[in-house]
Amino acid sequence: MGYRVVVAGATGNVGREMLNILAERQFPVDELAALASRKSLGTECSFGDTTVKTQDLDTFDFTGWDIALFAIGSEATKKYAPAAAAAGCVVIDNSSLYRYDPDIPLIVPEVNPDDIERYSNKNIIANPNCSTAQMVVALKPLHDRATIKRVVVSTYQSVSGAGKDGMDELWEQTKGMYVPGQEVEPSKFQKQIAFNVIPQIDVFMEDGSTKEEWKMVAETKKIVDPAIKVTATCVRVPVFVGHSEAVNIEFEDFLDEDEAREILRTAPGILVVDKREDGGYVTPVESAGDFATFISRIRQDATIENGLNLWCVSDNLRKGAALNAVQIAELLGNRVLKKG
């Protein structure tokens, strides 16, 4: 016996990945509903070897459905998630709307699976920000061994994190660079993204950080440990899929780089590719389409007493969004609902 599953936002980048990953991981689906806005009504979406037509999110009745994966943004989630939860359907939400609600668990299954038990507070579970999700998968096993005091992270985030419009803008600007008179002005991003990097993701806050940077701080504290100090600089780069992060970690206790490498090799969700030779590391192009969070460039930081540096890469549409949501559904099914 399986589950009746809803994917809301099925025609978007993340929604399509949710459908793909549900099929790839053979999640026990008895019945599937793909929801979208009225303008996309009837659009066909792939689900494994089959196709499903989208239904109207605005009129959908969630009664009798078990799990809903939401990828529709905060404003739409604010309207539809409470209704789904009230109808008895557990919502796993990919937006930022509920991440900081103390009554709603923010889950990365490899890191804080026990928090899933709190789903019943509001029948809603939050999925973390894409840049946070991959980083905490790497931080948690190291924190368990040597207790992390402080993290300094610089991100190199792909345009797919800004949705289809972001990918289209990079593509059109890149083509326009080679055709005089067909240059494309920025609309989705603050400045030209083709052949450029932009040190702004989301809006600026009063202290000079951006909201994306604030999210990494707040979410790491909620998921891993509120005592960890985090400072982030988040940068958009001209890459279609795959977020990269340069992470500097300061520990309470000394942790040798070789031991750290072995800890990460055995940690769930991680693949270590760390050869000290040309090309002995993973780049975002290689991470695209993969489930893993890749760790490379592990080395001591000699400028502090107990420090390490590492390079962290993951497919942001997968571990940063759709995969993590499906893993939450798997965790929910195995620990709580127990139907599949």
Steps between C-alpha positions, in 0.01 A plus 500: 500500500643834394421868526279751326751772412455855374767707326401867499694711249555199276590703189788695662866399521472359852157345447622309195799377700269387779308285252824360356643414840180343631519266200878442516493410868186289453309682770187293570241709314152353461357815345663822384355847445706764318376849580574832330345840452196535275710629210686167494187287538524177301875521441652153480775415748724193495487257791723204434371323190163673519366850455250684718298809417507791740195587703397842630666576833234758582211252500679182610360315802781361717265282706614138496848577367798397714796722403530821299835625370473876451721693255285807439670786686414668828193701397314206350614274783352741753162450334499129420719325759274566802202367306686184401625447857151554643369234259741248654766510226856547627664790316874495422568856395795619292440872551650712778160572657512252789874442547534728801173407673604335831202265480591366156796264455767596247641170381807366326458124548874425528535765771193528727263210421358488853340842451251335262293403804397865538320505164167454678520848656357650181511210252771693313872428455743756358771430244814714548662745264706336225832647614438395862394143422825387340718677756337350809532148358876558513504686831300255713741200512793734565304682771424169670872426518665833586222758572486786252542852639490709184439462126607745229343409166513653155247362252510477121134447415362401162227689318252212531466606863309798360268280296440462129518876446853502638610218270340670201673829578844339513433318173369807316775729629768250403363473145464878481868554579589356158232673293536880473176679568343204684637569846257413781464740792467356853146441621509201735840588646633833624785511246616304197544135597667370181880496544457672837438434869251688717560533878129532576234231540164622630451844658735695725436517874581780745835353607625484141451126455255363245202289595663194342796545733270546798316179405822300515572632848152446643442160339837353600427595859153344490607179323840428657567703816396851611846553651678492163603842371458537124597777260422469129563679172263374230589553135306422181722352227441419129440128554168339405476229767706425811593710803858510629625616838841578647460421870737593781427329832638575846459225762513481877733199474777419256392295199765368265423531129551127445254412773254756365530342157421155641206633703352658189560187291273300730238772553157460336434693182866593441755397239859607561707567188822651630818432306783748519555509128368689200125435476488301825184674618135537396350799318132593467479363144589155632247521785201570275251215505664326796353435845824549694660795671861497383789605726847587370807709595502394868798660673617653827468874552830598660379854579283383792553245774240242398401572142414321177414611148289303255322532165134390486300447178148374438218512246285777648183379328551160661660506847429870528129455432322204342715212628495628857120535482461141378744378767281675759199316355691172528593578859141593580376177346753278675473658845146631526246413233636150430284413204759440229 
